[in-house]
Amino acid sequence: MKPRRRIALTIIGCLAIAGAIVALSLALTPHTAPVGTSENPVAGDPVQGTDTAGSTATPVPTATPTNRADVAASAAASAAEDVVSATNAMLTKGNGVPPDLTDYTSGFVEGELRALAAERESLGYTQVGKAVITKITTVASTLTGAHPTITLNVCIDSSDVDVLDASGKSLKKSLYNPGYPVLNVYGAELISGEWKITTHDIPAKDNCK
């Protein structure tokens, strides 16, 4: 299976209007973050600590993954990037769900994005500005069994993001903005031959500081 295409991203992350940090934390846009590889892992064994550093500059091309674990990690990271990019586009327009949502999401994350899109559209809120993925790390991988899974730590900086209400008034002061990238944990699952993001969490312990 070939990894999904990498796209130049322009947001998502941990954005939230007072009291709704988790729901609104997806409102950002990332730059493409090249996915690193582990050194000679055994196919099917859990992979720990595969690290990928992001950049606000044009990403440097990386070597094509050659083994099963690296190919899977790259495809899962690409799906996470798709989620971030699509969410940014969705919230910038403020008028609905991306038509290709099911290509890279399923389960909880698909429902989360649909709910967020409906909420923003009903409120008349739109996003402006950009945020970036600063780092993607593969922290766990199980490629055997009926439901192969990968867990990704994704650091997202939303410092430049603002949200405007229906009248065009900035809600910047109400947004969660700690001044550094915030950790988002994404779970990916291999579904019908494609890696899709199915779970999302913002843990209390933030390793992106």
Buried (B, 14 or more C-beta within 10 A) or exposed (E): EEBBEBBEBBBBBBBBBEEBBBBBBBBBBBBBBBBBBBEEBEEBBBBEEBBBEBBEEEBEEEEEBEBBBBBBBBBBBBBBBBBBBBBBBBBBBBEEBBEEBEBBBBBBBBEBBBEBBEEBBEEEBBBEBBBBBBBBBBBBBBBEEEEBBBBBBBBBBBBBBBBBBEEEEEEEEBBBBEEEBBBBBBBBBBBEEBBBBBBBBBEEEBEBE
